[in-house]
Amino acid sequence: MGGGTPPTPSVSITSLGVCCDSINLPATVWADNASSYSYVNPLLVGNNLLEHWATPTSAFGTITSSVTVDLTFFHQFAFLGRYAVFGGGSPTAPTVTSTQFGLPFSAPVKLFGLGGAYFLDAGQSWAIAPNPPVGSTSTERWESSGTPICVEICPGPSSLSGTVSGVLAFVVTYYHQFFVKASYLVSDGTSAPSAPTLTSIYLGNAVSNGLSTTPVSYWFDAGTACAPAVRAVHGR
């Protein structure tokens, strides 16, 4: 299922005392009683370990009577998505959801630098959530821009969701941020000729926000400077 052109599956049996005859499927074969059988799972094309056709059915069995083995192979691609944290802290890992062997699948996204892959069904949707991840609060969070950075296999996805149409290899960066509420006040009660600005870093980029006499909420990256800049001083 899922398309593609997989190799022909085969089964290995013992017949008339001769072990390991490999027979392409589909086929009807005679095998010795109490002998074992096995078939190749997953099916690979060449040395490509990042795309395969796999079945959840056990690849081994023992012949004790006449048996019919129905195999459904699912076309799958490797999910190598990782997440990284910038600015410290330890949020809960985000979750990738998709479909595996025709069933709903979810698992924690692995931290950047860790090995291993999940295999997801081709043609099915995938998504990473939540953003911000669990562990964030109303005053502290870890936020992603929503744009992953491809790793080795490029171009990669442009958002945190999509369709499984190839190998997914990317890093999602979550920036540690704190909540800031800021405003300004003119001491003599008059109106300032020009409002000051508040500069800092948001999602790794420099930002400059005009302040108001009414408090405005911002999120800025942890560990970065947050400073007001006065454009003009009344009376000078």
C-alpha positions as MATLAB code, in Angstrom:
seq = 'MGGGTPPTPSVSITSLGVCCDSINLPATVWADNASSYSYVNPLLVGNNLLEHWATPTSAFGTITSSVTVDLTFFHQFAFLGRYAVFGGGSPTAPTVTSTQFGLPFSAPVKLFGLGGAYFLDAGQSWAIAPNPPVGSTSTERWESSGTPICVEICPGPSSLSGTVSGVLAFVVTYYHQFFVKASYLVSDGTSAPSAPTLTSIYLGNAVSNGLSTTPVSYWFDAGTACAPAVRAVHGR';
ca = [
       0.000    0.000    0.000;
       1.131    3.545   -0.634;
       2.520    3.138   -4.113;
       6.044    2.706   -5.377;
       7.688   -0.310   -6.979;
       8.900   -2.704   -4.291;
      10.980   -5.826   -4.898;
       9.014   -9.077   -5.163;
       8.510  -10.538   -1.695;
       9.707  -14.074   -1.102;
       9.367  -16.798    1.526;
      12.063  -19.191    2.733;
      10.960  -22.710    3.661;
      12.299  -26.195    4.326;
      11.044  -28.810    1.889;
      12.060  -32.521    1.810;
      14.710  -31.762    4.391;
      16.341  -29.040    2.289;
      16.499  -25.778    4.171;
      15.948  -22.276    2.952;
      14.439  -22.563   -0.501;
      13.500  -18.992   -1.384;
      10.267  -18.757   -3.372;
       8.788  -15.573   -4.826;
       5.260  -14.727   -3.768;
       2.433  -15.270   -4.430;
       2.870  -19.036   -4.501;
       1.522  -22.297   -3.146;
       4.308  -24.429   -1.697;
       4.819  -27.617    0.291;
       6.913  -27.376    3.442;
       8.039  -29.959    5.972;
       5.932  -30.330    9.090;
       7.368  -28.592   12.201;
       9.817  -26.645   10.036;
      10.068  -22.861   10.142;
       9.411  -20.339    7.422;
      10.398  -16.708    7.052;
      10.093  -13.918    4.549;
      12.029  -10.729    3.890;
      10.671   -7.765    5.852;
      11.136   -4.917    5.117;
      11.624   -4.912    1.357;
      14.441   -2.617    0.231;
      15.512   -1.224   -3.118;
      19.282   -1.538   -3.287;
      21.034   -0.113   -0.228;
      18.435    2.562    0.448;
      17.645    2.196    4.149;
      15.415    5.295    4.284;
      12.606    3.987    2.082;
      11.044    0.559    2.300;
       7.915   -1.545    2.087;
       7.142   -3.219    5.402;
       4.419   -5.364    6.926;
       3.467   -5.512   10.609;
       2.897   -9.266   10.297;
       5.513  -11.443   11.997;
       8.248  -12.447    9.545;
       8.646  -15.909   11.084;
       6.461  -18.931   11.703;
       6.363  -22.705   12.172;
       4.547  -25.117    9.877;
       2.166  -27.311   11.893;
      -0.684  -27.519    9.389;
      -1.842  -26.003    6.141;
      -1.507  -22.240    6.490;
      -2.370  -19.205    4.403;
      -0.242  -16.122    4.966;
      -1.688  -12.853    3.654;
       0.842  -10.043    3.664;
       0.179   -6.341    3.199;
       3.299   -4.267    2.626;
       3.128   -0.551    3.363;
       5.282    1.916    1.468;
       7.106    3.956    4.108;
       9.677    6.735    4.376;
      11.998    7.518    7.279;
      11.134   10.398    9.591;
      14.406   11.878   10.852;
      12.974   15.104   12.253;
      14.706   16.410   15.370;
      14.210   19.335   17.717;
      16.723   21.661   19.372;
      16.395   24.125   22.243;
      18.062   27.541   22.055;
      18.455   29.600   25.201;
      18.266   26.854   27.801;
      15.539   25.014   29.640;
      14.036   21.566   29.160;
      10.572   21.602   27.616;
       8.750   18.358   26.958;
       9.566   16.974   23.526;
       6.982   17.837   20.874;
       5.030   14.992   19.297;
       4.944   13.837   15.687;
       1.637   12.368   14.559;
       1.057   10.472   11.333;
       0.065    7.002   10.106;
       2.089    3.805   10.402;
       0.907    0.478    8.952;
      -2.447    2.094    8.253;
      -3.028    3.042   11.900;
      -2.725    6.361   13.774;
       0.850    6.897   14.984;
       2.335    9.321   17.492;
       5.745    9.495   19.151;
       8.001   12.098   20.759;
      10.300   13.933   18.363;
      13.898   13.075   19.216;
      16.377   15.648   20.441;
      18.945   16.787   17.901;
      22.002   14.527   18.028;
      20.111   11.329   18.847;
      19.927    8.513   16.300;
      17.076    6.388   15.067;
      14.134    6.883   12.736;
      10.399    6.415   12.638;
       8.906    5.050    9.423;
       5.680    6.703    8.282;
       3.228    5.558    5.611;
       3.732    7.250    2.246;
       0.973    9.587    1.123;
      -0.302   10.219    4.649;
      -0.263   13.473    6.578;
       2.195   14.273    9.365;
       2.427   17.078   11.913;
       4.523   18.209   14.864;
       2.728   19.759   17.840;
       2.189   21.539   20.130;
       3.922   24.868   19.591;
       4.830   26.036   22.174;
       5.476   22.573   23.661;
       4.263   21.221   26.986;
       6.113   22.887   29.861;
       5.440   26.395   28.630;
       3.465   28.804   30.826;
       1.878   32.229   30.499;
       5.201   33.897   31.353;
       7.797   31.428   30.013;
       7.729   29.347   26.871;
       9.692   27.644   24.114;
       8.521   28.807   20.706;
       9.353   27.716   17.170;
       9.097   29.916   14.107;
       7.273   27.028   12.454;
       9.887   26.695    9.713;
      12.185   23.641   10.025;
      15.775   23.650    8.773;
      16.521   20.765    6.429;
      19.468   18.497    7.239;
      21.349   16.666    4.445;
      18.162   15.946    2.486;
      17.011   19.260    1.036;
      14.740   20.961    0.335;
      12.769   20.035    3.407;
       9.272   20.918    4.588;
       8.367   24.595    4.936;
       6.144   24.104    7.979;
       5.510   21.733   10.882;
       3.036   19.643    8.900;
       2.701   18.116    5.472;
       2.345   14.905    3.502;
       4.802   12.002    3.622;
       6.180   12.027    0.067;
       9.846   11.356    0.818;
      12.404   11.166    3.598;
      11.884   13.863    6.242;
      15.159   15.100    7.728;
      15.114   18.450    9.507;
      15.609   20.298   12.791;
      12.967   22.392   14.547;
      14.456   25.031   16.853;
      12.508   26.077   19.946;
      13.604   29.404   21.425;
      13.398   29.856   25.176;
      11.411   33.040   25.748;
      10.036   35.178   28.560;
       6.951   37.368   28.641;
       7.505   41.133   28.806;
       4.872   43.849   29.241;
       6.088   47.367   28.552;
       4.813   50.949   28.219;
       6.157   54.457   28.699;
       5.152   57.503   30.706;
       5.962   61.180   30.270;
       6.688   62.553   33.745;
       5.069   65.977   33.274;
       1.907   64.505   31.810;
       2.349   65.939   28.334;
       2.598   63.976   25.122;
       6.000   62.845   23.931;
       6.877   64.121   20.444;
       8.030   60.652   19.488;
       7.432   57.361   21.277;
      10.493   55.389   22.415;
      11.195   51.936   21.049;
      11.956   48.646   22.765;
      14.638   46.525   21.114;
      15.469   42.887   21.760;
      15.675   39.466   20.067;
      12.673   37.393   19.006;
      13.100   33.896   17.494;
      16.774   34.670   16.932;
      16.146   37.927   15.064;
      16.570   41.542   16.181;
      13.251   43.343   16.648;
      12.305   46.931   17.442;
       8.837   47.748   18.762;
       7.339   51.187   19.252;
       6.110   51.660   22.814;
       2.765   53.053   23.867;
       1.451   54.681   27.019;
      -0.789   51.622   27.260;
       1.044   48.417   28.310;
       1.737   46.073   25.372;
       2.738   42.402   25.667;
       5.861   40.946   24.007;
       7.833   37.720   24.011;
      11.632   37.969   23.821;
      14.362   35.322   23.662;
      15.869   34.356   27.013;
      19.337   35.674   27.762;
      19.157   38.527   25.253;
      19.235   42.252   25.991;
      15.956   44.134   26.194;
      16.425   47.887   26.152;
      14.285   50.982   25.500;
      15.607   53.572   23.085;
      14.423   57.176   23.502;
      13.952   58.956   20.205;
      13.280   62.390   21.685;
      13.044   64.050   25.088;
      10.283   66.599   25.665;
      11.570   70.104   26.148;
      14.984   69.638   24.500;
];
